[in-house]
Amino acid sequence: MAPPAGKATKAKRGRRPAPIELYYWPTPNGWKISIMLEECALPYVVRPVDISKGEQFAPEFLAISPNNRMPAIVDPAGPDGRRISVFESGAILQYLGRKTGKFYPREERARVAVEEWLFWQMGGLGPMAGQANHFRRYAPEQIPYAIDRYTNEVNRLFGVMNKRLTGRDFLAGRYSIADMACVGWVRLAERMGQDLGQFPNLKRWFETIRARTAVKRAFAIRIEAAAAVDMHDPKVRAVLFGQRAT
């Protein structure tokens, strides 16, 4: 079972390590880290960051995530046994991969392949899918050019993944942080105007990952406040979409 917000997962037998604090909201970026923590069986506690209320701008959160974005983690048992905070989902995945030796290969050629697809997601799939979702669902007016631009780009990116997965089980050899980074965005394909039936290799990949026990637990984390957010509330929209430099 995924841990309720504020409660740590169970540690393995023996000495109980201090849990990693996961600053989280149920989005594709948040799912990346909950998946990795579950896959690595690391004890962690969920610290919800209600982005609809502006909690991401609290000084205590900015101290660990200066870009006021979640996810972020605090690991009490960081390098040399000392506390470390990490922000940016890709950096967190790499950190946890190095920490555990899991899902992030040490051999250079294999690592390069994983990093290629990790950064492909960070620089392409995530931003483009986010814009498609915004203009299709949240923009105050329907702008056909913007909708077509980002919907088409997500379609192109899904096609890139579909071709890559021809004859491959996963994006970069074995199951890795690259797959974890991408799966949450593919989960929301319908919101972005995509039909996974048009991408059979991608659909097979998605269904394989979604069936993993750890992924099921990660997706099952329930944040009650998230389900209650009213995206039509002007105050919520101002917090999410109206920020400028301070």
SULRA-V588186 format. One record per backbone hydrogen bond with DSSP energy under -0.5 kcal/mol. NH is the residue of the N-H (numbers start at 1). CO is the residue of the C=O. If there is no record, write none. Layout:
nh=(NH/NH)
co=(CO/CO)
This chain:
nh=(5/6/7/9/17/20/21/22/22/23/23/24/24/27/31/32/33/33/34/35/36/37/38/39/40/41/42/45/46/47/48/49/50/51/53/55/57/58/61/62/63/64/65/68/71/72/73/74/75/76/78/78/81/82/84/86/88/92/93/94/95/96/97/98/99/100/101/102/111/112/113/114/115/116/117/118/119/120/121/122/123/124/125/126/128/129/130/131/132/133/134/135/136/137/138/138/139/143/144/147/148/149/150/151/152/153/154/155/156/157/158/159/160/161/162/163/164/165/166/167/168/173/174/177/179/180/181/182/183/184/185/186/187/188/188/189/191/192/192/193/194/196/198/199/203/204/205/206/207/208/209/210/211/212/216/217/218/219/220/221/223/224/226/227/227/228/228/229/231/233/237/238/239/240/241/242)
co=(222/46/4/44/15/43/74/20/45/21/72/22/47/25/27/28/29/30/30/31/32/33/34/35/36/38/37/20/7/22/46/24/48/49/50/50/54/55/58/58/59/61/61/65/23/23/86/21/84/74/75/82/78/79/75/73/71/88/89/90/91/92/93/94/95/96/97/97/107/108/109/110/111/112/113/114/115/116/117/118/119/120/120/121/124/125/126/127/128/129/130/131/132/133/133/134/134/141/142/143/144/145/146/147/148/149/150/151/152/153/154/155/156/157/158/159/160/161/163/165/165/170/172/103/176/176/177/178/179/180/182/182/183/184/185/186/188/188/189/190/189/194/195/196/199/200/201/202/203/204/205/206/207/209/212/213/214/215/216/218/221/222/223/223/224/224/225/226/229/230/233/234/235/236/237/238)
